[in-house]
Amino acid sequence: MEEVFGQLVSNIPQDARGFFQEGMQQMDIVGYPDEVRQVMEKYSGLWGSESRLH
């Protein structure tokens, strides 16, 4: 999962913020396992913030 997320931010960084924000919303809707949530939270924190400049 982390390898794919790394590729996503490398290849289409302009879409990363929206992807991770939506992913966090899905975490609550679907109820993914904690291991999946932790990875999504990590990347959402790095790329999902509105204040991140890239």
mmCIF entry with sequence, helices, sheets and N, C-alpha, C, O atoms, coordinates in Angstrom:
data_MODEL
# 
_entry.id   MODEL 
# 
_entity.id                         1 
_entity.type                       polymer 
_entity.pdbx_number_of_molecules   1 
# 
_entity_poly.entity_id                      1 
_entity_poly.type                           'polypeptide(L)' 
_entity_poly.nstd_linkage                   no 
_entity_poly.nstd_monomer                   no 
_entity_poly.pdbx_seq_one_letter_code       MEEVFGQLVSNIPQDARGFFQEGMQQMDIVGYPDEVRQVMEKYSGLWGSESRLH 
_entity_poly.pdbx_seq_one_letter_code_can   MEEVFGQLVSNIPQDARGFFQEGMQQMDIVGYPDEVRQVMEKYSGLWGSESRLH 
_entity_poly.pdbx_strand_id                 A 
# 
loop_
_entity_poly_seq.entity_id 
_entity_poly_seq.num 
_entity_poly_seq.mon_id 
_entity_poly_seq.hetero 
1 1  MET n 
1 2  GLU n 
1 3  GLU n 
1 4  VAL n 
1 5  PHE n 
1 6  GLY n 
1 7  GLN n 
1 8  LEU n 
1 9  VAL n 
1 10 SER n 
1 11 ASN n 
1 12 ILE n 
1 13 PRO n 
1 14 GLN n 
1 15 ASP n 
1 16 ALA n 
1 17 ARG n 
1 18 GLY n 
1 19 PHE n 
1 20 PHE n 
1 21 GLN n 
1 22 GLU n 
1 23 GLY n 
1 24 MET n 
1 25 GLN n 
1 26 GLN n 
1 27 MET n 
1 28 ASP n 
1 29 ILE n 
1 30 VAL n 
1 31 GLY n 
1 32 TYR n 
1 33 PRO n 
1 34 ASP n 
1 35 GLU n 
1 36 VAL n 
1 37 ARG n 
1 38 GLN n 
1 39 VAL n 
1 40 MET n 
1 41 GLU n 
1 42 LYS n 
1 43 TYR n 
1 44 SER n 
1 45 GLY n 
1 46 LEU n 
1 47 TRP n 
1 48 GLY n 
1 49 SER n 
1 50 GLU n 
1 51 SER n 
1 52 ARG n 
1 53 LEU n 
1 54 HIS n 
# 
_struct_asym.id          A 
_struct_asym.entity_id   1 
# 
loop_
_struct_conf.conf_type_id 
_struct_conf.id 
_struct_conf.pdbx_PDB_helix_id 
_struct_conf.beg_label_comp_id 
_struct_conf.beg_label_asym_id 
_struct_conf.beg_label_seq_id 
_struct_conf.pdbx_beg_PDB_ins_code 
_struct_conf.end_label_comp_id 
_struct_conf.end_label_asym_id 
_struct_conf.end_label_seq_id 
_struct_conf.pdbx_end_PDB_ins_code 
_struct_conf.beg_auth_comp_id 
_struct_conf.beg_auth_asym_id 
_struct_conf.beg_auth_seq_id 
_struct_conf.end_auth_comp_id 
_struct_conf.end_auth_asym_id 
_struct_conf.end_auth_seq_id 
_struct_conf.pdbx_PDB_helix_class 
_struct_conf.details 
_struct_conf.pdbx_PDB_helix_length 
HELX_P HELX_P1 AA1 GLU A 2  ? ASN A 11 ? GLU A 2  ASN A 11 1 ? 10 
HELX_P HELX_P2 AA2 PRO A 13 ? GLN A 26 ? PRO A 13 GLN A 26 1 ? 14 
HELX_P HELX_P3 AA3 MET A 27 ? GLY A 31 ? MET A 27 GLY A 31 3 ? 5  
HELX_P HELX_P4 AA4 ASP A 34 ? TRP A 47 ? ASP A 34 TRP A 47 1 ? 14 
# 
_struct_conf_type.id          HELX_P 
_struct_conf_type.criteria    ? 
_struct_conf_type.reference   ? 
# 
loop_
_atom_site.group_PDB 
_atom_site.id 
_atom_site.type_symbol 
_atom_site.label_atom_id 
_atom_site.label_alt_id 
_atom_site.label_comp_id 
_atom_site.label_asym_id 
_atom_site.label_entity_id 
_atom_site.label_seq_id 
_atom_site.pdbx_PDB_ins_code 
_atom_site.Cartn_x 
_atom_site.Cartn_y 
_atom_site.Cartn_z 
_atom_site.occupancy 
_atom_site.B_iso_or_equiv 
_atom_site.pdbx_formal_charge 
_atom_site.auth_seq_id 
_atom_site.auth_comp_id 
_atom_site.auth_asym_id 
_atom_site.auth_atom_id 
_atom_site.pdbx_PDB_model_num 
ATOM 1   N N  . MET A 1 1  ? 0.829   -1.177 0.000   1.00 0.00 ? 1  MET A N  1 
ATOM 2   C CA . MET A 1 1  ? 0.000   0.000  0.000   1.00 0.00 ? 1  MET A CA 1 
ATOM 3   C C  . MET A 1 1  ? 0.883   1.253  0.000   1.00 0.00 ? 1  MET A C  1 
ATOM 4   O O  . MET A 1 1  ? 0.629   2.199  -0.745  1.00 0.00 ? 1  MET A O  1 
ATOM 5   N N  . GLU A 1 2  ? 1.914   1.249  0.837   1.00 0.00 ? 2  GLU A N  1 
ATOM 6   C CA . GLU A 1 2  ? 2.786   2.422  0.897   1.00 0.00 ? 2  GLU A CA 1 
ATOM 7   C C  . GLU A 1 2  ? 3.551   2.602  -0.414  1.00 0.00 ? 2  GLU A C  1 
ATOM 8   O O  . GLU A 1 2  ? 3.776   3.733  -0.847  1.00 0.00 ? 2  GLU A O  1 
ATOM 9   N N  . GLU A 1 3  ? 3.947   1.512  -1.043  1.00 0.00 ? 3  GLU A N  1 
ATOM 10  C CA . GLU A 1 3  ? 4.644   1.613  -2.326  1.00 0.00 ? 3  GLU A CA 1 
ATOM 11  C C  . GLU A 1 3  ? 3.755   2.273  -3.382  1.00 0.00 ? 3  GLU A C  1 
ATOM 12  O O  . GLU A 1 3  ? 4.210   3.133  -4.136  1.00 0.00 ? 3  GLU A O  1 
ATOM 13  N N  . VAL A 1 4  ? 2.508   1.870  -3.429  1.00 0.00 ? 4  VAL A N  1 
ATOM 14  C CA . VAL A 1 4  ? 1.559   2.442  -4.387  1.00 0.00 ? 4  VAL A CA 1 
ATOM 15  C C  . VAL A 1 4  ? 1.293   3.909  -4.068  1.00 0.00 ? 4  VAL A C  1 
ATOM 16  O O  . VAL A 1 4  ? 1.240   4.734  -4.980  1.00 0.00 ? 4  VAL A O  1 
ATOM 17  N N  . PHE A 1 5  ? 1.128   4.247  -2.803  1.00 0.00 ? 5  PHE A N  1 
ATOM 18  C CA . PHE A 1 5  ? 0.904   5.645  -2.425  1.00 0.00 ? 5  PHE A CA 1 
ATOM 19  C C  . PHE A 1 5  ? 2.108   6.499  -2.799  1.00 0.00 ? 5  PHE A C  1 
ATOM 20  O O  . PHE A 1 5  ? 1.948   7.632  -3.253  1.00 0.00 ? 5  PHE A O  1 
ATOM 21  N N  . GLY A 1 6  ? 3.318   5.961  -2.611  1.00 0.00 ? 6  GLY A N  1 
ATOM 22  C CA . GLY A 1 6  ? 4.518   6.674  -3.004  1.00 0.00 ? 6  GLY A CA 1 
ATOM 23  C C  . GLY A 1 6  ? 4.555   6.929  -4.502  1.00 0.00 ? 6  GLY A C  1 
ATOM 24  O O  . GLY A 1 6  ? 4.961   8.006  -4.940  1.00 0.00 ? 6  GLY A O  1 
ATOM 25  N N  . GLN A 1 7  ? 4.133   5.948  -5.288  1.00 0.00 ? 7  GLN A N  1 
ATOM 26  C CA . GLN A 1 7  ? 4.070   6.116  -6.738  1.00 0.00 ? 7  GLN A CA 1 
ATOM 27  C C  . GLN A 1 7  ? 3.032   7.158  -7.114  1.00 0.00 ? 7  GLN A C  1 
ATOM 28  O O  . GLN A 1 7  ? 3.252   7.957  -8.024  1.00 0.00 ? 7  GLN A O  1 
ATOM 29  N N  . LEU A 1 8  ? 1.914   7.153  -6.426  1.00 0.00 ? 8  LEU A N  1 
ATOM 30  C CA . LEU A 1 8  ? 0.859   8.124  -6.702  1.00 0.00 ? 8  LEU A CA 1 
ATOM 31  C C  . LEU A 1 8  ? 1.367   9.553  -6.509  1.00 0.00 ? 8  LEU A C  1 
ATOM 32  O O  . LEU A 1 8  ? 1.171   10.405 -7.376  1.00 0.00 ? 8  LEU A O  1 
ATOM 33  N N  . VAL A 1 9  ? 2.017   9.817  -5.378  1.00 0.00 ? 9  VAL A N  1 
ATOM 34  C CA . VAL A 1 9  ? 2.476   11.177 -5.128  1.00 0.00 ? 9  VAL A CA 1 
ATOM 35  C C  . VAL A 1 9  ? 3.622   11.568 -6.053  1.00 0.00 ? 9  VAL A C  1 
ATOM 36  O O  . VAL A 1 9  ? 3.813   12.752 -6.331  1.00 0.00 ? 9  VAL A O  1 
ATOM 37  N N  . SER A 1 10 ? 4.386   10.588 -6.535  1.00 0.00 ? 10 SER A N  1 
ATOM 38  C CA . SER A 1 10 ? 5.462   10.879 -7.489  1.00 0.00 ? 10 SER A CA 1 
ATOM 39  C C  . SER A 1 10 ? 4.926   11.154 -8.882  1.00 0.00 ? 10 SER A C  1 
ATOM 40  O O  . SER A 1 10 ? 5.408   12.053 -9.571  1.00 0.00 ? 10 SER A O  1 
ATOM 41  N N  . ASN A 1 11 ? 3.935   10.386 -9.296  1.00 0.00 ? 11 ASN A N  1 
ATOM 42  C CA . ASN A 1 11 ? 3.444   10.449 -10.671 1.00 0.00 ? 11 ASN A CA 1 
ATOM 43  C C  . ASN A 1 11 ? 2.333   11.465 -10.888 1.00 0.00 ? 11 ASN A C  1 
ATOM 44  O O  . ASN A 1 11 ? 2.266   12.087 -11.948 1.00 0.00 ? 11 ASN A O  1 
ATOM 45  N N  . ILE A 1 12 ? 1.474   11.641 -9.915  1.00 0.00 ? 12 ILE A N  1 
ATOM 46  C CA . ILE A 1 12 ? 0.376   12.606 -10.068 1.00 0.00 ? 12 ILE A CA 1 
ATOM 47  C C  . ILE A 1 12 ? 0.183   13.392 -8.766  1.00 0.00 ? 12 ILE A C  1 
ATOM 48  O O  . ILE A 1 12 ? -0.856  13.284 -8.116  1.00 0.00 ? 12 ILE A O  1 
ATOM 49  N N  . PRO A 1 13 ? 1.193   14.181 -8.396  1.00 0.00 ? 13 PRO A N  1 
ATOM 50  C CA . PRO A 1 13 ? 1.111   14.912 -7.124  1.00 0.00 ? 13 PRO A CA 1 
ATOM 51  C C  . PRO A 1 13 ? -0.064  15.870 -7.047  1.00 0.00 ? 13 PRO A C  1 
ATOM 52  O O  . PRO A 1 13 ? -0.544  16.163 -5.952  1.00 0.00 ? 13 PRO A O  1 
ATOM 53  N N  . GLN A 1 14 ? -0.535  16.361 -8.176  1.00 0.00 ? 14 GLN A N  1 
ATOM 54  C CA . GLN A 1 14 ? -1.667  17.290 -8.168  1.00 0.00 ? 14 GLN A CA 1 
ATOM 55  C C  . GLN A 1 14 ? -2.961  16.618 -7.701  1.00 0.00 ? 14 GLN A C  1 
ATOM 56  O O  . GLN A 1 14 ? -3.894  17.307 -7.289  1.00 0.00 ? 14 GLN A O  1 
ATOM 57  N N  . ASP A 1 15 ? -3.029  15.298 -7.760  1.00 0.00 ? 15 ASP A N  1 
ATOM 58  C CA . ASP A 1 15 ? -4.223  14.571 -7.329  1.00 0.00 ? 15 ASP A CA 1 
ATOM 59  C C  . ASP A 1 15 ? -4.093  13.957 -5.945  1.00 0.00 ? 15 ASP A C  1 
ATOM 60  O O  . ASP A 1 15 ? -5.070  13.445 -5.398  1.00 0.00 ? 15 ASP A O  1 
ATOM 61  N N  . ALA A 1 16 ? -2.888  14.004 -5.371  1.00 0.00 ? 16 ALA A N  1 
ATOM 62  C CA . ALA A 1 16 ? -2.638  13.314 -4.101  1.00 0.00 ? 16 ALA A CA 1 
ATOM 63  C C  . ALA A 1 16 ? -3.510  13.851 -2.971  1.00 0.00 ? 16 ALA A C  1 
ATOM 64  O O  . ALA A 1 16 ? -4.093  13.072 -2.217  1.00 0.00 ? 16 ALA A O  1 
ATOM 65  N N  . ARG A 1 17 ? -3.604  15.166 -2.847  1.00 0.00 ? 17 ARG A N  1 
ATOM 66  C CA . ARG A 1 17 ? -4.373  15.761 -1.741  1.00 0.00 ? 17 ARG A CA 1 
ATOM 67  C C  . ARG A 1 17 ? -5.816  15.257 -1.744  1.00 0.00 ? 17 ARG A C  1 
ATOM 68  O O  . ARG A 1 17 ? -6.309  14.786 -0.719  1.00 0.00 ? 17 ARG A O  1 
ATOM 69  N N  . GLY A 1 18 ? -6.484  15.351 -2.871  1.00 0.00 ? 18 GLY A N  1 
ATOM 70  C CA . GLY A 1 18 ? -7.876  14.905 -2.967  1.00 0.00 ? 18 GLY A CA 1 
ATOM 71  C C  . GLY A 1 18 ? -8.030  13.422 -2.727  1.00 0.00 ? 18 GLY A C  1 
ATOM 72  O O  . GLY A 1 18 ? -8.985  12.986 -2.085  1.00 0.00 ? 18 GLY A O  1 
ATOM 73  N N  . PHE A 1 19 ? -7.084  12.634 -3.245  1.00 0.00 ? 19 PHE A N  1 
ATOM 74  C CA . PHE A 1 19 ? -7.133  11.187 -3.062  1.00 0.00 ? 19 PHE A CA 1 
ATOM 75  C C  . PHE A 1 19 ? -7.084  10.821 -1.586  1.00 0.00 ? 19 PHE A C  1 
ATOM 76  O O  . PHE A 1 19 ? -7.885  10.015 -1.114  1.00 0.00 ? 19 PHE A O  1 
ATOM 77  N N  . PHE A 1 20 ? -6.140  11.415 -0.858  1.00 0.00 ? 20 PHE A N  1 
ATOM 78  C CA . PHE A 1 20 ? -5.995  11.065 0.555   1.00 0.00 ? 20 PHE A CA 1 
ATOM 79  C C  . PHE A 1 20 ? -7.115  11.638 1.412   1.00 0.00 ? 20 PHE A C  1 
ATOM 80  O O  . PHE A 1 20 ? -7.505  11.015 2.400   1.00 0.00 ? 20 PHE A O  1 
ATOM 81  N N  . GLN A 1 21 ? -7.632  12.786 1.068   1.00 0.00 ? 21 GLN A N  1 
ATOM 82  C CA . GLN A 1 21 ? -8.778  13.323 1.796   1.00 0.00 ? 21 GLN A CA 1 
ATOM 83  C C  . GLN A 1 21 ? -9.993  12.417 1.617   1.00 0.00 ? 21 GLN A C  1 
ATOM 84  O O  . GLN A 1 21 ? -10.687 12.099 2.582   1.00 0.00 ? 21 GLN A O  1 
ATOM 85  N N  . GLU A 1 22 ? -10.241 12.009 0.388   1.00 0.00 ? 22 GLU A N  1 
ATOM 86  C CA . GLU A 1 22 ? -11.368 11.103 0.144   1.00 0.00 ? 22 GLU A CA 1 
ATOM 87  C C  . GLU A 1 22 ? -11.131 9.750  0.807   1.00 0.00 ? 22 GLU A C  1 
ATOM 88  O O  . GLU A 1 22 ? -12.059 9.134  1.330   1.00 0.00 ? 22 GLU A O  1 
ATOM 89  N N  . GLY A 1 23 ? -9.882  9.296  0.780   1.00 0.00 ? 23 GLY A N  1 
ATOM 90  C CA . GLY A 1 23 ? -9.551  8.024  1.433   1.00 0.00 ? 23 GLY A CA 1 
ATOM 91  C C  . GLY A 1 23 ? -9.873  8.043  2.906   1.00 0.00 ? 23 GLY A C  1 
ATOM 92  O O  . GLY A 1 23 ? -10.375 7.056  3.443   1.00 0.00 ? 23 GLY A O  1 
ATOM 93  N N  . MET A 1 24 ? -9.592  9.150  3.573   1.00 0.00 ? 24 MET A N  1 
ATOM 94  C CA . MET A 1 24 ? -9.909  9.251  4.996   1.00 0.00 ? 24 MET A CA 1 
ATOM 95  C C  . MET A 1 24 ? -11.412 9.224  5.230   1.00 0.00 ? 24 MET A C  1 
ATOM 96  O O  . MET A 1 24 ? -11.875 8.658  6.220   1.00 0.00 ? 24 MET A O  1 
ATOM 97  N N  . GLN A 1 25 ? -12.168 9.821  4.342   1.00 0.00 ? 25 GLN A N  1 
ATOM 98  C CA . GLN A 1 25 ? -13.630 9.765  4.464   1.00 0.00 ? 25 GLN A CA 1 
ATOM 99  C C  . GLN A 1 25 ? -14.113 8.325  4.318   1.00 0.00 ? 25 GLN A C  1 
ATOM 100 O O  . GLN A 1 25 ? -15.016 7.895  5.036   1.00 0.00 ? 25 GLN A O  1 
ATOM 101 N N  . GLN A 1 26 ? -13.517 7.587  3.395   1.00 0.00 ? 26 GLN A N  1 
ATOM 102 C CA . GLN A 1 26 ? -13.903 6.196  3.184   1.00 0.00 ? 26 GLN A CA 1 
ATOM 103 C C  . GLN A 1 26 ? -13.541 5.313  4.381   1.00 0.00 ? 26 GLN A C  1 
ATOM 104 O O  . GLN A 1 26 ? -14.229 4.331  4.657   1.00 0.00 ? 26 GLN A O  1 
ATOM 105 N N  . MET A 1 27 ? -12.479 5.653  5.080   1.00 0.00 ? 27 MET A N  1 
ATOM 106 C CA . MET A 1 27 ? -12.082 4.885  6.266   1.00 0.00 ? 27 MET A CA 1 
ATOM 107 C C  . MET A 1 27 ? -13.238 4.821  7.256   1.00 0.00 ? 27 MET A C  1 
ATOM 108 O O  . MET A 1 27 ? -13.490 3.778  7.860   1.00 0.00 ? 27 MET A O  1 
ATOM 109 N N  . ASP A 1 28 ? -13.940 5.943  7.421   1.00 0.00 ? 28 ASP A N  1 
ATOM 110 C CA . ASP A 1 28 ? -15.053 6.002  8.370   1.00 0.00 ? 28 ASP A CA 1 
ATOM 111 C C  . ASP A 1 28 ? -16.291 5.300  7.826   1.00 0.00 ? 28 ASP A C  1 
ATOM 112 O O  . ASP A 1 28 ? -17.018 4.655  8.581   1.00 0.00 ? 28 ASP A O  1 
ATOM 113 N N  . ILE A 1 29 ? -16.535 5.418  6.539   1.00 0.00 ? 29 ILE A N  1 
ATOM 114 C CA . ILE A 1 29 ? -17.733 4.832  5.941   1.00 0.00 ? 29 ILE A CA 1 
ATOM 115 C C  . ILE A 1 29 ? -17.655 3.313  5.917   1.00 0.00 ? 29 ILE A C  1 
ATOM 116 O O  . ILE A 1 29 ? -18.601 2.628  6.304   1.00 0.00 ? 29 ILE A O  1 
ATOM 117 N N  . VAL A 1 30 ? -16.518 2.791  5.459   1.00 0.00 ? 30 VAL A N  1 
ATOM 118 C CA . VAL A 1 30 ? -16.385 1.355  5.230   1.00 0.00 ? 30 VAL A CA 1 
ATOM 119 C C  . VAL A 1 30 ? -15.901 0.619  6.475   1.00 0.00 ? 30 VAL A C  1 
ATOM 120 O O  . VAL A 1 30 ? -16.228 -0.553 6.661   1.00 0.00 ? 30 VAL A O  1 
ATOM 121 N N  . GLY A 1 31 ? -15.144 1.274  7.315   1.00 0.00 ? 31 GLY A N  1 
ATOM 122 C CA . GLY A 1 31 ? -14.629 0.615  8.507   1.00 0.00 ? 31 GLY A CA 1 
ATOM 123 C C  . GLY A 1 31 ? -13.450 -0.297 8.207   1.00 0.00 ? 31 GLY A C  1 
ATOM 124 O O  . GLY A 1 31 ? -13.445 -1.462 8.603   1.00 0.00 ? 31 GLY A O  1 
ATOM 125 N N  . TYR A 1 32 ? -12.452 0.230  7.509   1.00 0.00 ? 32 TYR A N  1 
ATOM 126 C CA . TYR A 1 32 ? -11.261 -0.549 7.173   1.00 0.00 ? 32 TYR A CA 1 
ATOM 127 C C  . TYR A 1 32 ? -10.504 -0.956 8.431   1.00 0.00 ? 32 TYR A C  1 
ATOM 128 O O  . TYR A 1 32 ? -10.661 -0.328 9.478   1.00 0.00 ? 32 TYR A O  1 
ATOM 129 N N  . PRO A 1 33 ? -9.677  -2.012 8.340   1.00 0.00 ? 33 PRO A N  1 
ATOM 130 C CA . PRO A 1 33 ? -8.871  -2.447 9.497   1.00 0.00 ? 33 PRO A CA 1 
ATOM 131 C C  . PRO A 1 33 ? -7.899  -1.351 9.943   1.00 0.00 ? 33 PRO A C  1 
ATOM 132 O O  . PRO A 1 33 ? -7.539  -0.473 9.158   1.00 0.00 ? 33 PRO A O  1 
ATOM 133 N N  . ASP A 1 34 ? -7.480  -1.409 11.211  1.00 0.00 ? 34 ASP A N  1 
ATOM 134 C CA . ASP A 1 34 ? -6.595  -0.400 11.778  1.00 0.00 ? 34 ASP A CA 1 
ATOM 135 C C  . ASP A 1 34 ? -5.285  -0.262 11.001  1.00 0.00 ? 34 ASP A C  1 
ATOM 136 O O  . ASP A 1 34 ? -4.761  0.844  10.869  1.00 0.00 ? 34 ASP A O  1 
ATOM 137 N N  . GLU A 1 35 ? -4.751  -1.372 10.486  1.00 0.00 ? 35 GLU A N  1 
ATOM 138 C CA . GLU A 1 35 ? -3.493  -1.325 9.745   1.00 0.00 ? 35 GLU A CA 1 
ATOM 139 C C  . GLU A 1 35 ? -3.637  -0.466 8.494   1.00 0.00 ? 35 GLU A C  1 
ATOM 140 O O  . GLU A 1 35 ? -2.729  0.295  8.159   1.00 0.00 ? 35 GLU A O  1 
ATOM 141 N N  . VAL A 1 36 ? -4.752  -0.578 7.812   1.00 0.00 ? 36 VAL A N  1 
ATOM 142 C CA . VAL A 1 36 ? -5.016  0.204  6.608   1.00 0.00 ? 36 VAL A CA 1 
ATOM 143 C C  . VAL A 1 36 ? -5.222  1.666  6.992   1.00 0.00 ? 36 VAL A C  1 
ATOM 144 O O  . VAL A 1 36 ? -4.704  2.564  6.327   1.00 0.00 ? 36 VAL A O  1 
ATOM 145 N N  . ARG A 1 37 ? -5.968  1.902  8.051   1.00 0.00 ? 37 ARG A N  1 
ATOM 146 C CA . ARG A 1 37 ? -6.223  3.259  8.523   1.00 0.00 ? 37 ARG A CA 1 
ATOM 147 C C  . ARG A 1 37 ? -4.913  3.970  8.873   1.00 0.00 ? 37 ARG A C  1 
ATOM 148 O O  . ARG A 1 37 ? -4.751  5.149  8.559   1.00 0.00 ? 37 ARG A O  1 
ATOM 149 N N  . GLN A 1 38 ? -3.994  3.279  9.509   1.00 0.00 ? 38 GLN A N  1 
ATOM 150 C CA . GLN A 1 38 ? -2.726  3.891  9.901   1.00 0.00 ? 38 GLN A CA 1 
ATOM 151 C C  . GLN A 1 38 ? -1.933  4.377  8.690   1.00 0.00 ? 38 GLN A C  1 
ATOM 152 O O  . GLN A 1 38 ? -1.365  5.469  8.712   1.00 0.00 ? 38 GLN A O  1 
ATOM 153 N N  . VAL A 1 39 ? -1.897  3.572  7.647   1.00 0.00 ? 39 VAL A N  1 
ATOM 154 C CA . VAL A 1 39 ? -1.169  3.972  6.437   1.00 0.00 ? 39 VAL A CA 1 
ATOM 155 C C  . VAL A 1 39 ? -1.870  5.155  5.780   1.00 0.00 ? 39 VAL A C  1 
ATOM 156 O O  . VAL A 1 39 ? -1.216  6.109  5.360   1.00 0.00 ? 39 VAL A O  1 
ATOM 157 N N  . MET A 1 40 ? -3.187  5.098  5.689   1.00 0.00 ? 40 MET A N  1 
ATOM 158 C CA . MET A 1 40 ? -3.936  6.195  5.076   1.00 0.00 ? 40 MET A CA 1 
ATOM 159 C C  . MET A 1 40 ? -3.754  7.480  5.888   1.00 0.00 ? 40 MET A C  1 
ATOM 160 O O  . MET A 1 40 ? -3.591  8.553  5.307   1.00 0.00 ? 40 MET A O  1 
ATOM 161 N N  . GLU A 1 41 ? -3.779  7.390  7.207   1.00 0.00 ? 41 GLU A N  1 
ATOM 162 C CA . GLU A 1 41 ? -3.584  8.567  8.056   1.00 0.00 ? 41 GLU A CA 1 
ATOM 163 C C  . GLU A 1 41 ? -2.186  9.165  7.854   1.00 0.00 ? 41 GLU A C  1 
ATOM 164 O O  . GLU A 1 41 ? -2.029  10.386 7.825   1.00 0.00 ? 41 GLU A O  1 
ATOM 165 N N  . LYS A 1 42 ? -1.189  8.314  7.717   1.00 0.00 ? 42 LYS A N  1 
ATOM 166 C CA . LYS A 1 42 ? 0.175   8.781  7.491   1.00 0.00 ? 42 LYS A CA 1 
ATOM 167 C C  . LYS A 1 42 ? 0.248   9.619  6.213   1.00 0.00 ? 42 LYS A C  1 
ATOM 168 O O  . LYS A 1 42 ? 0.760   10.738 6.228   1.00 0.00 ? 42 LYS A O  1 
ATOM 169 N N  . TYR A 1 43 ? -0.257  9.082  5.131   1.00 0.00 ? 43 TYR A N  1 
ATOM 170 C CA . TYR A 1 43 ? -0.180  9.787  3.856   1.00 0.00 ? 43 TYR A CA 1 
ATOM 171 C C  . TYR A 1 43 ? -1.136  10.968 3.794   1.00 0.00 ? 43 TYR A C  1 
ATOM 172 O O  . TYR A 1 43 ? -0.840  11.972 3.148   1.00 0.00 ? 43 TYR A O  1 
ATOM 173 N N  . SER A 1 44 ? -2.250  10.859 4.444   1.00 0.00 ? 44 SER A N  1 
ATOM 174 C CA . SER A 1 44 ? -3.174  11.981 4.500   1.00 0.00 ? 44 SER A CA 1 
ATOM 175 C C  . SER A 1 44 ? -2.539  13.143 5.256   1.00 0.00 ? 44 SER A C  1 
ATOM 176 O O  . SER A 1 44 ? -2.709  14.302 4.875   1.00 0.00 ? 44 SER A O  1 
ATOM 177 N N  . GLY A 1 45 ? -1.818  12.839 6.312   1.00 0.00 ? 45 GLY A N  1 
ATOM 178 C CA . GLY A 1 45 ? -1.134  13.873 7.059   1.00 0.00 ? 45 GLY A CA 1 
ATOM 179 C C  . GLY A 1 45 ? -0.039  14.556 6.248   1.00 0.00 ? 45 GLY A C  1 
ATOM 180 O O  . GLY A 1 45 ? 0.209   15.752 6.402   1.00 0.00 ? 45 GLY A O  1 
ATOM 181 N N  . LEU A 1 46 ? 0.611   13.786 5.386   1.00 0.00 ? 46 LEU A N  1 
ATOM 182 C CA . LEU A 1 46 ? 1.682   14.336 4.554   1.00 0.00 ? 46 LEU A CA 1 
ATOM 183 C C  . LEU A 1 46 ? 1.154   15.102 3.349   1.00 0.00 ? 46 LEU A C  1 
ATOM 184 O O  . LEU A 1 46 ? 1.707   16.136 2.974   1.00 0.00 ? 46 LEU A O  1 
ATOM 185 N N  . TRP A 1 47 ? 0.081   14.594 2.742   1.00 0.00 ? 47 TRP A N  1 
ATOM 186 C CA . TRP A 1 47 ? -0.382  15.141 1.467   1.00 0.00 ? 47 TRP A CA 1 
ATOM 187 C C  . TRP A 1 47 ? -1.810  15.651 1.485   1.00 0.00 ? 47 TRP A C  1 
ATOM 188 O O  . TRP A 1 47 ? -2.226  16.312 0.534   1.00 0.00 ? 47 TRP A O  1 
ATOM 189 N N  . GLY A 1 48 ? -2.573  15.371 2.525   1.00 0.00 ? 48 GLY A N  1 
ATOM 190 C CA . GLY A 1 48 ? -3.975  15.749 2.524   1.00 0.00 ? 48 GLY A CA 1 
ATOM 191 C C  . GLY A 1 48 ? -4.270  17.121 3.081   1.00 0.00 ? 48 GLY A C  1 
ATOM 192 O O  . GLY A 1 48 ? -5.402  17.599 3.008   1.00 0.00 ? 48 GLY A O  1 
ATOM 193 N N  . SER A 1 49 ? -3.260  17.753 3.636   1.00 0.00 ? 49 SER A N  1 
ATOM 194 C CA . SER A 1 49 ? -3.458  19.052 4.282   1.00 0.00 ? 49 SER A CA 1 
ATOM 195 C C  . SER A 1 49 ? -3.563  20.167 3.250   1.00 0.00 ? 49 SER A C  1 
ATOM 196 O O  . SER A 1 49 ? -2.808  20.203 2.279   1.00 0.00 ? 49 SER A O  1 
ATOM 197 N N  . GLU A 1 50 ? -4.497  21.061 3.468   1.00 0.00 ? 50 GLU A N  1 
ATOM 198 C CA . GLU A 1 50 ? -4.667  22.231 2.606   1.00 0.00 ? 50 GLU A CA 1 
ATOM 199 C C  . GLU A 1 50 ? -3.463  23.158 2.668   1.00 0.00 ? 50 GLU A C  1 
ATOM 200 O O  . GLU A 1 50 ? -3.190  23.886 1.714   1.00 0.00 ? 50 GLU A O  1 
ATOM 201 N N  . SER A 1 51 ? -2.741  23.136 3.782   1.00 0.00 ? 51 SER A N  1 
ATOM 202 C CA . SER A 1 51 ? -1.637  24.072 3.955   1.00 0.00 ? 51 SER A CA 1 
ATOM 203 C C  . SER A 1 51 ? -0.343  23.595 3.317   1.00 0.00 ? 51 SER A C  1 
ATOM 204 O O  . SER A 1 51 ? 0.619   24.360 3.241   1.00 0.00 ? 51 SER A O  1 
ATOM 205 N N  . ARG A 1 52 ? -0.296  22.378 2.867   1.00 0.00 ? 52 ARG A N  1 
ATOM 206 C CA . ARG A 1 52 ? 0.911   21.829 2.247   1.00 0.00 ? 52 ARG A CA 1 
ATOM 207 C C  . ARG A 1 52 ? 1.172   22.514 0.918   1.00 0.00 ? 52 ARG A C  1 
ATOM 208 O O  . ARG A 1 52 ? 0.275   22.602 0.080   1.00 0.00 ? 52 ARG A O  1 
ATOM 209 N N  . LEU A 1 53 ? 2.370   22.991 0.718   1.00 0.00 ? 53 LEU A N  1 
ATOM 210 C CA . LEU A 1 53 ? 2.720   23.699 -0.507  1.00 0.00 ? 53 LEU A CA 1 
ATOM 211 C C  . LEU A 1 53 ? 3.588   22.811 -1.391  1.00 0.00 ? 53 LEU A C  1 
ATOM 212 O O  . LEU A 1 53 ? 4.749   22.557 -1.069  1.00 0.00 ? 53 LEU A O  1 
ATOM 213 N N  . HIS A 1 54 ? 3.028   22.336 -2.504  1.00 0.00 ? 54 HIS A N  1 
ATOM 214 C CA . HIS A 1 54 ? 3.764   21.558 -3.505  1.00 0.00 ? 54 HIS A CA 1 
ATOM 215 C C  . HIS A 1 54 ? 3.090   21.677 -4.824  1.00 0.00 ? 54 HIS A C  1 
ATOM 216 O O  . HIS A 1 54 ? 3.550   21.096 -5.808  1.00 0.00 ? 54 HIS A O  1 
# 
